[in-house]
């Protein structure tokens, strides 16, 4: 935030939680994702995001990398962790 003098580049952030796949499928677009100030996943939410990218975005993971993943990492799948 210091780089932006306290003003985020966009007025919203995205947090993907576990079990949010129906919402992701309905609302998430590349533009929405890329213009968010911050993009985060709960550990299980990262699996949801991975499935979305595989199904809807032809596996273009580089376009949907979160800024960080938070949690106790008990829900994240090994194949998601390795991306």
Secondary structure, DSSP 4 states (H G I P E B T S, - for coil): -GGGTT--SSS--EEEPTT-HHHHHHH--HHHHHH-S-EEEEHHHHHHHHHHHHHHSTT-GGGG--SEEES-SSS--HHHHT-
